[in-house]
Amino acid sequence: MVLKTFGWSFAVTALGLVAAVFYGGWTAFGLVAILSVLEVSLSFDNAVVNAGVLKKMSEFWQKIFLTIGILIAVFGMRLVFPVVIVSITAQLGPIEAIDLALNDHERYEELVTDAHPAIAAFGGMFLLMIFLDFIFEDREIKWLAWLERPLAKLGKIDMLAACVALIILLITATTFAVHAHQYGGVHVDKSSTVLLAGVAGLVTYMVVGGLSGFFEEKLEEEEEREHEAEEEAKRAGKPVSAAKLVGKAAFFMFMYLEVLDASFSFDGVIGAFAVSNDPVVIALGLGIGAMYVRSLTVYLVRQGTLDDYVYLEHGAHYAIGALAVILLITIQYEVPEVVTGLIGVALIAWSFWSSVRRNQRLKAHEEKEEALAAKEV
């Protein structure tokens, strides 16, 4: 099971480390290894949340997530995305931006850092909406009941999550402008950029999330109709064609996963520059880490871990909320990557421990009931 799920990750690790040695010697080898560990530590919560979505998809689409999805993650987010950001913010052509990335690492890092407010606002708002939609939903299983019960009641108000997110965005953008003006910063005009990028993140979440939700509902309806049609076909002895909508639903859920993964990648891509400013080294290191995150996602789905440890999904969403807040804070202040990683790991570890304790209580209760039933007999 482990080899089947993590086989691609092991292969990518070997190829990536060998490529690093050929590219930059043993120094590059060490940097790629460090970046791989960094990506996994920062993205464990990503795997848990992805598993909640991926478990609704077929094994075929799980394989697509591990193959085509990793190409998008590595070449799209870890290599192409920073170059595109540099091209847009510095008003350079794609070829010039690539030449800059390969031949002038310090200038490249400077331009990517300069684009950080827009990246953080977009990713922060997207992740914040995921957290708010989760926390405002009334769920049967509650982890921190003292907090989740009143928030679930508030969640009955229409569009509350979007309103809260927009208020936070306005506060962030105006505070950024005041901070830059007070201290004579050179990024005074970035407040409008932060506002625009944040709105774009909110709109992206609503569009992608809305489409995936719509097609998920259609998929459930179609599966019910297909089941009824199959029953009729069995009685009549006629074959029934598969519903085309299943592919559409899976495709949009796959796209939702990719946007979700991209948003989680922002802090890792930006934080990687603290380790190296070589785009090839960054792409190799974060690419290996992203592969393990994807394999871990599939492993959680196939092992049924989310069903056994029911608070894990809660912990992951709280980690998402923390990451969203940290991204918005980093628009003005520097937050060490180790802090970001530790907060996420701590919340997930806490939720896992709470799940274990819950399972122990349920098992003890069942054993007690069985003992009482045996005595009555």
ZAMI-343103 format. One line per 2 residues: number of its first residue (from 1); their letters; for each residue x negated, y negated, z of C-alpha. Coordinates in nm, 2 decimals, decimal comma. Example, Ala and Ser with C-alpha at 12.3 -4.5 7.8 and 13.67 -1.06 7.14 Angstrom:
BEGIN
1> AS> -1,23 0,45 0,78 ~ -1,37 0,11 0,71 $
***
This chain:
BEGIN
1> MV> 0,00 0,00 0,00 ~ -0,28 -0,24 0,10 $
3> LK> -0,49 -0,16 -0,21 ~ -0,19 -0,18 -0,44 $
5> TF> -0,09 -0,52 -0,31 ~ -0,43 -0,68 -0,25 $
7> GW> -0,61 -0,51 -0,54 ~ -0,59 -0,82 -0,76 $
9> SF> -0,72 -1,03 -0,48 ~ -1,02 -0,81 -0,42 $
11> AV> -1,09 -0,81 -0,80 ~ -1,06 -1,19 -0,82 $
13> TA> -1,28 -1,23 -0,51 ~ -1,56 -1,02 -0,67 $
15> LG> -1,54 -1,20 -1,01 ~ -1,52 -1,55 -0,84 $
17> LV> -1,82 -1,49 -0,62 ~ -2,02 -1,35 -0,91 $
19> AA> -1,92 -1,65 -1,12 ~ -2,03 -1,88 -0,84 $
21> VF> -2,38 -1,72 -0,82 ~ -2,42 -1,76 -1,20 $
23> YG> -2,29 -2,12 -1,19 ~ -2,48 -2,26 -0,89 $
25> GW> -2,68 -1,99 -0,72 ~ -2,63 -1,87 -0,36 $
27> TA> -2,55 -2,23 -0,24 ~ -2,24 -2,22 -0,47 $
29> FG> -2,17 -1,86 -0,34 ~ -2,15 -1,99 0,02 $
31> LV> -1,94 -2,29 -0,07 ~ -1,69 -2,08 -0,26 $
33> AI> -1,66 -1,84 0,04 ~ -1,60 -2,12 0,28 $
35> LS> -1,33 -2,28 0,05 ~ -1,16 -1,94 0,02 $
37> VL> -1,13 -1,91 0,40 ~ -1,01 -2,27 0,42 $
39> EV> -0,73 -2,21 0,16 ~ -0,60 -1,90 0,34 $
41> SL> -0,60 -2,07 0,68 ~ -0,42 -2,38 0,55 $
43> SF> -0,17 -2,18 0,35 ~ -0,06 -1,89 0,57 $
45> DN> 0,27 -2,07 0,64 ~ 0,31 -2,10 0,26 $
47> AV> 0,30 -1,72 0,23 ~ 0,57 -1,67 0,50 $
49> VN> 0,80 -1,92 0,33 ~ 0,73 -1,78 -0,02 $
51> AG> 0,82 -1,44 0,11 ~ 1,16 -1,56 0,21 $
53> VL> 1,23 -1,66 -0,15 ~ 1,04 -1,37 -0,32 $
55> KK> 1,23 -1,10 -0,14 ~ 1,53 -1,20 -0,35 $
57> MS> 1,35 -1,13 -0,67 ~ 1,28 -0,80 -0,85 $
59> EF> 0,94 -0,62 -0,85 ~ 0,89 -0,74 -1,21 $
61> WQ> 0,91 -1,11 -1,10 ~ 0,69 -1,03 -0,80 $
63> KI> 0,42 -0,91 -1,04 ~ 0,48 -1,23 -1,25 $
65> FL> 0,42 -1,43 -0,94 ~ 0,09 -1,25 -0,88 $
67> TI> -0,03 -1,27 -1,24 ~ 0,10 -1,57 -1,44 $
69> GI> 0,17 -1,75 -1,11 ~ -0,19 -1,73 -1,00 $
71> LI> -0,30 -1,87 -1,34 ~ -0,08 -2,17 -1,28 $
73> AV> -0,20 -2,20 -0,92 ~ -0,57 -2,18 -1,00 $
75> FG> -0,60 -2,35 -1,33 ~ -0,30 -2,58 -1,29 $
77> MR> -0,33 -2,70 -0,93 ~ -0,69 -2,64 -0,84 $
79> LV> -0,86 -2,75 -1,16 ~ -0,63 -2,93 -1,40 $
81> FP> -0,42 -3,12 -1,14 ~ -0,72 -3,32 -1,00 $
83> VV> -0,84 -3,40 -1,35 ~ -0,49 -3,52 -1,45 $
85> IV> -0,47 -3,74 -1,14 ~ -0,81 -3,90 -1,22 $
87> SI> -0,70 -3,95 -1,58 ~ -0,38 -4,13 -1,48 $
89> TA> -0,51 -4,34 -1,20 ~ -0,84 -4,44 -1,37 $
91> QL> -0,66 -4,48 -1,71 ~ -0,91 -4,24 -1,88 $
93> GP> -0,85 -4,00 -2,16 ~ -0,83 -3,63 -2,07 $
95> IE> -1,17 -3,56 -2,23 ~ -1,33 -3,85 -2,04 $
97> AI> -1,18 -3,73 -1,71 ~ -1,31 -3,37 -1,77 $
99> DL> -1,66 -3,51 -1,86 ~ -1,65 -3,72 -1,54 $
101> AL> -1,54 -3,41 -1,33 ~ -1,83 -3,20 -1,47 $
103> ND> -2,11 -3,47 -1,48 ~ -2,03 -3,73 -1,22 $
105> HE> -1,90 -3,55 -0,91 ~ -1,93 -3,85 -0,68 $
107> RY> -1,73 -4,08 -0,90 ~ -1,48 -3,80 -0,96 $
109> EE> -1,43 -3,75 -0,59 ~ -1,39 -4,12 -0,54 $
111> LV> -1,11 -4,14 -0,79 ~ -0,93 -3,84 -0,65 $
113> TD> -0,95 -3,99 -0,30 ~ -0,81 -4,32 -0,44 $
115> AH> -0,51 -4,13 -0,57 ~ -0,45 -3,96 -0,24 $
117> PA> -0,17 -4,19 -0,12 ~ 0,05 -4,10 -0,42 $
119> IA> -0,04 -3,73 -0,39 ~ 0,03 -3,72 -0,01 $
121> AF> 0,36 -3,91 -0,05 ~ 0,49 -3,67 -0,32 $
123> GG> 0,38 -3,36 -0,14 ~ 0,48 -3,49 0,20 $
125> MF> 0,84 -3,57 0,09 ~ 0,88 -3,24 -0,09 $
127> LL> 0,77 -3,04 0,21 ~ 0,97 -3,27 0,45 $
129> MI> 1,29 -3,19 0,26 ~ 1,22 -2,82 0,29 $
131> FL> 1,18 -2,85 0,67 ~ 1,49 -3,08 0,71 $
133> DF> 1,72 -2,86 0,50 ~ 1,61 -2,56 0,72 $
135> IF> 1,64 -2,73 1,05 ~ 1,98 -2,89 0,98 $
137> ED> 2,13 -2,56 0,87 ~ 2,34 -2,36 1,12 $
139> RE> 2,17 -2,02 1,15 ~ 2,29 -1,71 1,33 $
141> IK> 1,94 -1,65 1,47 ~ 1,78 -1,95 1,65 $
143> WL> 1,43 -1,96 1,78 ~ 1,41 -2,29 1,97 $
145> AW> 1,79 -2,29 2,05 ~ 1,77 -2,61 2,27 $
147> LE> 1,65 -2,80 1,96 ~ 1,82 -2,61 1,67 $
149> RP> 2,17 -2,61 1,81 ~ 2,22 -2,99 1,82 $
151> LA> 2,04 -3,04 1,49 ~ 2,26 -2,78 1,33 $
153> KL> 2,57 -2,97 1,44 ~ 2,42 -3,29 1,30 $
155> GK> 2,35 -3,10 0,98 ~ 2,72 -3,09 0,90 $
157> ID> 2,69 -3,45 0,79 ~ 2,66 -3,46 0,41 $
159> ML> 2,32 -3,56 0,27 ~ 2,17 -3,61 0,62 $
161> AA> 1,84 -3,45 0,52 ~ 1,79 -3,68 0,22 $
163> CV> 1,89 -3,99 0,43 ~ 1,64 -3,90 0,70 $
165> AL> 1,36 -3,83 0,45 ~ 1,42 -4,17 0,27 $
167> II> 1,41 -4,35 0,61 ~ 1,08 -4,19 0,69 $
169> LL> 0,95 -4,28 0,34 ~ 1,05 -4,64 0,38 $
171> IT> 0,88 -4,66 0,72 ~ 0,57 -4,50 0,58 $
173> AT> 0,55 -4,73 0,28 ~ 0,61 -5,05 0,47 $
175> TF> 0,37 -4,95 0,75 ~ 0,11 -4,87 0,49 $
177> AV> 0,15 -5,22 0,34 ~ 0,13 -5,39 0,68 $
179> HA> -0,18 -5,19 0,78 ~ -0,36 -5,27 0,45 $
181> HQ> -0,27 -5,64 0,48 ~ -0,38 -5,67 0,84 $
183> YG> -0,72 -5,52 0,79 ~ -0,78 -5,67 0,45 $
185> GV> -0,77 -5,33 0,27 ~ -0,81 -5,31 -0,10 $
187> HV> -0,50 -5,08 -0,13 ~ -0,23 -5,34 -0,06 $
189> DK> -0,05 -5,26 -0,39 ~ -0,04 -4,89 -0,31 $
191> SS> 0,27 -4,93 -0,09 ~ 0,49 -4,94 -0,41 $
193> TV> 0,29 -4,64 -0,54 ~ 0,36 -4,45 -0,21 $
195> LL> 0,73 -4,54 -0,23 ~ 0,76 -4,43 -0,60 $
197> AG> 0,57 -4,11 -0,55 ~ 0,78 -4,02 -0,24 $
199> VA> 1,10 -4,07 -0,43 ~ 0,96 -3,85 -0,71 $
201> GL> 0,89 -3,58 -0,45 ~ 1,24 -3,61 -0,32 $
203> VT> 1,40 -3,60 -0,66 ~ 1,18 -3,30 -0,76 $
205> YM> 1,29 -3,11 -0,46 ~ 1,66 -3,18 -0,52 $
207> VV> 1,64 -3,09 -0,89 ~ 1,43 -2,77 -0,86 $
209> GG> 1,60 -2,66 -0,54 ~ 1,95 -2,74 -0,68 $
211> LS> 1,88 -2,54 -1,00 ~ 1,74 -2,24 -0,81 $
213> GF> 2,04 -2,24 -0,57 ~ 2,29 -2,28 -0,86 $
215> FE> 2,14 -1,98 -1,05 ~ 2,11 -1,78 -0,73 $
217> EK> 2,48 -1,82 -0,67 ~ 2,55 -1,73 -1,03 $
219> LE> 2,33 -1,43 -1,00 ~ 2,53 -1,30 -0,70 $
221> EE> 2,86 -1,36 -0,89 ~ 2,72 -1,19 -1,20 $
223> EE> 2,60 -0,89 -1,00 ~ 2,94 -0,84 -0,86 $
225> RE> 3,10 -0,86 -1,20 ~ 2,83 -0,63 -1,34 $
227> HE> 2,90 -0,37 -1,06 ~ 3,27 -0,38 -1,14 $
229> AE> 3,20 -0,34 -1,51 ~ 2,97 -0,04 -1,44 $
231> EE> 3,24 0,13 -1,24 ~ 3,49 0,08 -1,53 $
233> AK> 3,23 0,20 -1,78 ~ 3,16 0,51 -1,58 $
235> RA> 3,52 0,60 -1,58 ~ 3,55 0,53 -1,95 $
237> GK> 3,22 0,68 -2,04 ~ 3,08 0,37 -2,21 $
239> PV> 2,74 0,20 -2,16 ~ 2,72 -0,15 -2,01 $
241> SA> 2,46 -0,41 -2,12 ~ 2,25 -0,59 -1,86 $
243> AK> 2,35 -0,94 -1,77 ~ 2,12 -1,21 -1,92 $
245> LV> 2,18 -1,44 -1,63 ~ 1,96 -1,23 -1,40 $
247> GK> 1,66 -1,35 -1,60 ~ 1,76 -1,71 -1,58 $
249> AA> 1,81 -1,69 -1,21 ~ 1,48 -1,52 -1,15 $
251> FF> 1,31 -1,78 -1,38 ~ 1,43 -2,08 -1,18 $
253> MF> 1,35 -1,91 -0,85 ~ 1,00 -1,85 -0,99 $
255> MY> 0,98 -2,22 -1,09 ~ 1,09 -2,32 -0,74 $
257> LE> 0,81 -2,10 -0,59 ~ 0,56 -2,27 -0,82 $
259> VL> 0,66 -2,62 -0,72 ~ 0,66 -2,51 -0,35 $
261> DA> 0,31 -2,36 -0,39 ~ 0,19 -2,68 -0,56 $
263> SF> 0,32 -2,89 -0,27 ~ 0,14 -2,67 -0,02 $
265> SF> -0,18 -2,70 -0,23 ~ -0,21 -3,08 -0,20 $
267> DG> -0,38 -3,07 0,14 ~ -0,61 -2,79 0,04 $
269> VI> -0,72 -2,96 -0,29 ~ -0,79 -3,29 -0,12 $
271> GA> -0,95 -3,13 0,19 ~ -1,18 -2,93 -0,04 $
273> FA> -1,37 -3,24 -0,12 ~ -1,50 -3,24 0,23 $
275> VS> -1,68 -2,92 0,15 ~ -1,78 -2,98 -0,21 $
277> ND> -1,72 -3,24 -0,49 ~ -1,79 -2,99 -0,77 $
279> PV> -1,46 -2,92 -0,95 ~ -1,58 -2,57 -1,06 $
281> VI> -1,68 -2,47 -0,71 ~ -1,35 -2,60 -0,58 $
283> AL> -1,14 -2,42 -0,84 ~ -1,33 -2,09 -0,77 $
285> GL> -1,30 -2,11 -0,39 ~ -0,94 -2,23 -0,37 $
287> GI> -0,84 -1,99 -0,65 ~ -0,97 -1,69 -0,45 $
289> GA> -0,78 -1,82 -0,14 ~ -0,46 -1,88 -0,34 $
291> MY> -0,48 -1,52 -0,47 ~ -0,48 -1,38 -0,11 $
293> VR> -0,19 -1,61 -0,02 ~ 0,01 -1,46 -0,31 $
295> SL> -0,08 -1,10 -0,22 ~ 0,01 -1,17 0,15 $
297> TV> 0,34 -1,30 0,03 ~ 0,42 -0,98 -0,16 $
299> YL> 0,29 -0,77 0,13 ~ 0,53 -0,95 0,37 $
301> VR> 0,82 -0,88 0,13 ~ 0,74 -0,51 0,07 $
303> QG> 0,67 -0,43 0,44 ~ 0,99 -0,61 0,55 $
305> TL> 0,80 -0,81 0,80 ~ 1,04 -1,10 0,80 $
307> DD> 1,32 -0,86 0,89 ~ 1,12 -0,71 1,18 $
309> YV> 0,99 -1,05 1,31 ~ 1,28 -1,28 1,28 $
311> YL> 1,12 -1,59 1,41 ~ 0,84 -1,59 1,16 $
313> EH> 1,04 -1,79 0,91 ~ 1,12 -2,04 1,17 $
315> GA> 0,76 -2,09 1,27 ~ 0,66 -2,13 0,91 $
317> HY> 0,92 -2,40 0,85 ~ 0,81 -2,59 1,16 $
319> AI> 0,45 -2,56 1,02 ~ 0,59 -2,71 0,70 $
321> GA> 0,74 -3,00 0,89 ~ 0,40 -3,06 1,07 $
323> LA> 0,22 -3,04 0,74 ~ 0,46 -3,29 0,58 $
325> VI> 0,41 -3,54 0,87 ~ 0,03 -3,49 0,85 $
327> LL> 0,03 -3,56 0,47 ~ 0,22 -3,88 0,53 $
329> IT> -0,02 -3,98 0,81 ~ -0,32 -3,92 0,59 $
331> IQ> -0,20 -4,20 0,36 ~ -0,36 -4,43 0,62 $
333> YE> -0,56 -4,22 0,85 ~ -0,80 -3,93 0,81 $
335> VP> -0,69 -3,60 0,96 ~ -0,95 -3,32 0,98 $
337> EV> -0,85 -3,01 0,78 ~ -0,92 -2,79 1,09 $
339> VT> -0,64 -2,97 1,27 ~ -0,40 -2,91 0,99 $
341> GL> -0,49 -2,55 0,97 ~ -0,48 -2,49 1,34 $
343> IG> -0,13 -2,64 1,39 ~ 0,02 -2,42 1,12 $
345> VA> -0,15 -2,10 1,26 ~ -0,05 -2,19 1,61 $
347> LI> 0,32 -2,23 1,52 ~ 0,33 -1,91 1,32 $
349> AW> 0,14 -1,72 1,60 ~ 0,39 -1,86 1,86 $
351> SF> 0,69 -1,75 1,64 ~ 0,53 -1,40 1,59 $
353> WS> 0,48 -1,36 1,97 ~ 0,84 -1,48 2,03 $
355> SV> 0,96 -1,22 1,78 ~ 0,76 -0,94 1,95 $
357> RR> 0,91 -1,03 2,29 ~ 1,26 -1,04 2,14 $
359> NQ> 1,21 -0,69 1,99 ~ 1,09 -0,56 2,32 $
361> RL> 1,39 -0,70 2,50 ~ 1,63 -0,55 2,24 $
363> KA> 1,45 -0,21 2,27 ~ 1,47 -0,22 2,65 $
365> HE> 1,84 -0,31 2,63 ~ 1,91 -0,02 2,39 $
367> EK> 1,72 0,22 2,61 ~ 1,91 0,11 2,92 $
369> EE> 2,25 0,15 2,74 ~ 2,14 0,50 2,62 $
371> AL> 2,04 0,60 2,98 ~ 2,38 0,48 3,11 $
373> AA> 2,56 0,67 2,84 ~ 2,36 0,98 2,92 $
375> KE> 2,46 0,95 3,29 ~ 2,83 0,91 3,21 $
377> V> 2,81 1,23 3,00 $
***
